[in-house]
């Protein structure tokens, strides 16, 4: 039995008396019960607690600190966040299916190609381990740096002195990619190829300079991957010749126009046709050059990959793309006068007079302040398409400026006229 006793010690003074209370506990072991022990203990305890409340409450007992408890919880939470941040990169990339597994499927609805809800949407920054591996690769094999980011710094005068050092997809370029490099511990490739791996770049050069890790290492011939094109793209003749004509580093592919069940990839250009049911290991890709306002509506189509002008497509495929020969040289002093002997100001070739933006209004407003010659159905001047070379020569010889407008304002869309009519004939 436990009995609580309260002892009072009083010290008299001239102004006031100080009363000190002690709360002690001790155990009484008795061989025989005492009468009314529980009642007396309860009375003493009630009196002692009442006296403590009169003298200031339970201040003598230990206090519970909310600030200290919050600090401990905050430190524990921060530690867990650091540990999760170190592991999230490996977890993120382990979610991506292995090449041998079936491809994920995307659904194309009224708003264009859409990704499944379980696809990752944010770009993950490379971990410190991956960055150290990339730096080690650059130091050991400077020529293999293209496998990491698709571009390379060639030096200020290297382009003029040795144009052959340009990558294979540039005019006169002969530099070819090496088989892709993987990390030692988990075997993950360093090149960023997919939109969820790098949301801030279009990854075009990365994909052009990518070669599978085991490509050309097996010693035997690779079986040709069959790419079926059910309609359009007449320039892609049946057979593998186009891949050799374009000097593709990975050329173990062939074009087919029939037998969709045997194809490894089916490429739908501008619209989707019925080719049967998609097999387990087959990839379907949707290829759009134009914006949705000028392409056929796609509804309830199951696709794996997208190839459009948008930067978040699996394969970014605009009409053209600006690429520097040397990423460290973005401007060269010019001494040539491009306006010399040119007597006219601005030219514009246009045939769509009812676009989905205000380009016509802009051109008319601009013509109030400077000469704007409009050729085609929307203007008073003519230059037939059948004489396109003559028209381009006229632009180069007579006009100082050329207007190039999109037919609609869509994200990442750039009209081909900017590259073909404008930059293509600059001399």
Long-range contacts (C-beta under 8 A, 24 or more apart in sequence): 1-27, 1-28, 1-30, 1-37, 1-38, 1-41, 2-26, 2-27, 2-28, 3-28, 3-37, 3-41, 3-44, 4-41, 4-44, 4-45, 4-48, 5-44, 6-44, 6-47, 6-48, 6-51, 19-55, 21-48, 21-51, 21-52, 21-55, 21-60, 23-48, 23-52, 23-60, 86-127, 88-124, 89-124, 89-126, 89-127, 89-130, 90-186, 92-120, 92-124, 93-186, 93-188, 95-120, 96-194, 102-280, 102-281, 103-281, 103-283, 103-304, 103-305, 104-304, 105-302, 105-303, 105-304, 106-302, 106-303, 106-304, 106-305, 106-306, 107-300, 107-301, 107-302, 107-303, 108-272, 108-286, 108-298, 108-299, 108-300, 108-301, 108-302, 108-303, 109-298, 109-299, 109-300, 110-297, 110-299, 111-292, 112-292, 112-298, 113-286, 113-298, 113-303, 113-306, 113-308, 113-313, 119-196, 120-196, 121-196, 122-196, 122-199, 123-195, 123-196, 123-197, 123-198, 123-199, 123-200, 124-196, 124-197, 129-183, 129-185, 130-183, 130-188, 130-190, 133-181, 133-183, 133-184, 133-190, 134-190, 137-181, 137-190, 141-178, 143-175, 143-178, 144-178, 144-181, 146-175, 146-177, 146-178, 146-205, 146-209, 147-177, 147-178, 147-179, 147-180, 147-181, 147-190, 147-191, 147-209, 147-210, 147-211, 148-181, 148-190, 148-191, 149-191, 149-192, 149-205, 149-206, 150-191, 150-203, 150-204, 150-205, 150-206, 150-207, 150-208, 150-209, 150-210, 151-205, 151-327, 152-327, 153-326, 153-327, 153-328, 154-325, 154-326, 154-328, 155-326, 155-328, 156-326, 156-328, 156-329, 158-326, 159-325, 159-326, 159-329, 166-325, 167-205, 167-208, 167-209, 168-208, 168-247, 168-249, 169-208, 170-323, 170-325, 176-249, 177-209, 177-210, 177-211, 177-249, 178-211, 179-211, 179-212, 179-213, 179-214, 179-215, 179-216, 179-217, 180-210, 180-211, 180-212, 180-213, 181-213, 182-213, 189-213, 194-314, 195-311, 195-312, 195-313, 195-314, 199-312, 201-311, 202-311, 202-316, 202-321, 203-316, 204-316, 204-321, 204-323, 205-323, 207-315, 209-249, 211-249, 211-250, 212-250, 215-250, 221-252, 222-252, 223-252, 224-252, 224-253, 224-254, 225-252, 225-253, 225-254, 225-264, 225-265, 226-253, 226-254, 226-256, 226-262, 226-263, 226-264, 226-265, 227-253, 227-254, 227-255, 227-256, 227-263, 227-264, 227-265, 227-266, 227-267, 228-255, 228-256, 228-257, 228-258, 228-259, 228-260, 228-263, 228-265, 228-266, 228-267, 228-275, 229-255, 229-256, 229-257, 229-266, 229-267, 229-269, 230-257, 230-260, 230-266, 230-268, 230-273, 230-275, 231-268, 231-269, 231-271, 231-273, 232-269, 232-270, 233-267, 233-269, 267-307, 268-303, 270-295, 270-296, 271-295, 271-296, 271-298, 272-298, 272-301, 272-303, 278-302, 285-314, 285-315, 287-317, 289-317, 289-318, 289-319, 291-406, 291-407, 291-408, 291-410, 291-413, 292-410, 293-356, 293-407, 293-408, 293-410, 294-407, 294-408, 309-412, 309-413, 309-414, 310-411, 310-412, 310-413, 311-412, 318-412, 318-413, 318-414, 319-414, 319-415, 319-416, 319-419, 319-420, 320-414, 320-416, 320-418, 320-419, 320-420, 320-423, 338-400, 338-426, 339-400, 342-397, 342-398, 342-399, 342-400, 343-398, 344-371, 344-373, 344-398, 344-399, 344-400, 345-370, 345-371, 345-372, 345-373, 345-399, 345-400, 345-401, 346-370, 346-371, 346-372, 346-373, 346-399, 346-400, 346-401, 346-402, 346-403, 347-372, 347-373, 347-375, 347-395, 347-398, 347-399, 347-401, 347-402, 347-403, 348-372, 348-373, 348-374, 348-375, 348-379, 348-402, 348-403, 348-405, 349-375, 349-376, 349-383, 349-391, 349-417, 349-421, 350-374, 350-375, 350-376, 350-377, 350-378, 350-379, 350-405, 351-376, 351-377, 351-378, 352-378, 352-407, 353-377, 353-378, 355-405, 355-406, 355-407, 355-408, 356-407, 356-408, 356-409, 357-405, 357-406, 357-407, 357-408, 357-409, 359-405, 359-406, 359-407, 362-405, 363-403, 363-405, 372-403, 373-399, 392-421, 392-424, 392-425, 393-425, 395-421, 395-425, 396-425, 396-426, 396-427
